[in-house]
Amino acid sequence: MTPFEYAWAAWAGAFVVIEGIALYRKQPGDTLSEQVWRIFGTRRDVEYTAKGAQPRGLLRARRFALVAFLAWLAAHFLTGGAV
């Protein structure tokens, strides 16, 4: 294995350990999903007080950045790096 393969394996292992501990603890805000939801304001019950309110400004920009990144990542993986 190359040094990069070891590094990516270590990164994946660290993720599994951290997420596993977070799932075991069951505390709010521990998991990666909960962190992403907080950063990108996707939990309406937390982010908005008025039902049906629309995101504005930086929140809208953060959400766009997340969607754009995930779209690029999916295309990148599915095309073998052509995108």
CYANA upper distance limits for C-alpha pairs under 8 A (distance plus 0.5 A):
  1 MET  CA      5 GLU  CA      6.47
  1 MET  CA      6 TYR  CA      7.29
  2 THR  CA      6 TYR  CA      6.96
  3 PRO  CA      7 ALA  CA      6.64
  4 PHE  CA      8 TRP  CA      6.59
  5 GLU  CA      9 ALA  CA      6.56
  6 TYR  CA     10 ALA  CA      6.57
  7 ALA  CA     11 TRP  CA      6.65
  8 TRP  CA     12 ALA  CA      6.62
  9 ALA  CA     13 GLY  CA      6.53
 10 ALA  CA     14 ALA  CA      6.54
 11 TRP  CA     15 PHE  CA      6.73
 12 ALA  CA     16 VAL  CA      6.76
 13 GLY  CA     17 VAL  CA      6.75
 14 ALA  CA     18 ILE  CA      6.53
 15 PHE  CA     19 GLU  CA      6.37
 16 VAL  CA     20 GLY  CA      6.26
 17 VAL  CA     21 ILE  CA      6.65
 18 ILE  CA     22 ALA  CA      6.70
 19 GLU  CA     23 LEU  CA      6.55
 19 GLU  CA     30 ASP  CA      8.35
 19 GLU  CA     31 THR  CA      6.30
 19 GLU  CA     32 LEU  CA      7.49
 20 GLY  CA     24 TYR  CA      6.61
 21 ILE  CA     25 ARG  CA      6.61
 22 ALA  CA     26 LYS  CA      6.68
 22 ALA  CA     27 GLN  CA      7.62
 22 ALA  CA     30 ASP  CA      5.53
 22 ALA  CA     31 THR  CA      5.91
 23 LEU  CA     27 GLN  CA      8.47
 23 LEU  CA     30 ASP  CA      8.08
 23 LEU  CA     31 THR  CA      7.23
 26 LYS  CA     30 ASP  CA      7.93
 28 PRO  CA     34 GLU  CA      7.98
 29 GLY  CA     34 GLU  CA      5.62
 29 GLY  CA     35 GLN  CA      6.44
 30 ASP  CA     34 GLU  CA      7.15
 30 ASP  CA     35 GLN  CA      7.68
 31 THR  CA     35 GLN  CA      6.91
 32 LEU  CA     36 VAL  CA      6.69
 33 SER  CA     37 TRP  CA      6.61
 34 GLU  CA     38 ARG  CA      6.64
 35 GLN  CA     39 ILE  CA      6.60
 36 VAL  CA     40 PHE  CA      6.43
 37 TRP  CA     41 GLY  CA      6.04
 37 TRP  CA     42 THR  CA      5.50
 37 TRP  CA     43 ARG  CA      6.58
 38 ARG  CA     42 THR  CA      7.38
 38 ARG  CA     43 ARG  CA      7.66
 40 PHE  CA     59 LEU  CA      7.18
 40 PHE  CA     62 ARG  CA      6.31
 40 PHE  CA     63 ARG  CA      6.07
 40 PHE  CA     66 LEU  CA      8.06
 41 GLY  CA     46 VAL  CA      8.43
 41 GLY  CA     47 GLU  CA      6.36
 41 GLY  CA     59 LEU  CA      7.29
 41 GLY  CA     63 ARG  CA      8.20
 42 THR  CA     47 GLU  CA      7.85
 43 ARG  CA     47 GLU  CA      6.52
 44 ARG  CA     48 TYR  CA      5.92
 45 ASP  CA     49 THR  CA      7.59
 48 TYR  CA     53 ALA  CA      7.12
 49 THR  CA     53 ALA  CA      8.41
 55 PRO  CA     59 LEU  CA      6.57
 55 PRO  CA     60 ARG  CA      6.04
 56 ARG  CA     60 ARG  CA      5.69
 57 GLY  CA     61 ALA  CA      6.89
 58 LEU  CA     62 ARG  CA      6.50
 59 LEU  CA     63 ARG  CA      6.69
 60 ARG  CA     64 PHE  CA      6.63
 61 ALA  CA     65 ALA  CA      6.61
 62 ARG  CA     66 LEU  CA      6.78
 63 ARG  CA     67 VAL  CA      6.75
 64 PHE  CA     68 ALA  CA      6.45
 65 ALA  CA     69 PHE  CA      6.48
 66 LEU  CA     70 LEU  CA      6.63
 67 VAL  CA     71 ALA  CA      6.53
 68 ALA  CA     72 TRP  CA      6.62
 69 PHE  CA     73 LEU  CA      6.51
 70 LEU  CA     74 ALA  CA      6.58
 71 ALA  CA     75 ALA  CA      6.70
 72 TRP  CA     76 HIS  CA      6.38
 72 TRP  CA     83 VAL  CA      7.93
 73 LEU  CA     77 PHE  CA      6.63
 74 ALA  CA     78 LEU  CA      6.50
 75 ALA  CA     79 THR  CA      6.42
 75 ALA  CA     83 VAL  CA      6.78
 76 HIS  CA     80 GLY  CA      6.68
 76 HIS  CA     81 GLY  CA      5.34
 76 HIS  CA     82 ALA  CA      7.02
 76 HIS  CA     83 VAL  CA      5.50
 77 PHE  CA     81 GLY  CA      6.74
 79 THR  CA     83 VAL  CA      7.13
